[in-house]
Amino acid sequence: MAKLFKRSRITLILGMVAGLALVIGVLSIFEIPSDTLTGVLIRLVGGLLAFVVLGFLLASAWVGIKRLLGRR
């Protein structure tokens, strides 16, 4: 039971970090003006962060689907 609680707590923390990173990435793509070098860098980092988080979410969904299919 303690192992399950520890695993779910880590998953919850990773999910919160991924959600926050996705929100920051999307906001930085659409809300930051690209007139200055700082704006360009923020948009670049935010876009890359959004793609990394999206890849993480897709990979975790794939693992979940494989687990569901493997148990049947």
Secondary structure, DSSP 8 states (H G I E B T S, - for coil): -HHHHHHHHHHHHHHHHHHHHHHHHHHHHHHS-SSSHHHHHHHHHHHHHHHHHHHHHHHHHHHHHHHHHHH-
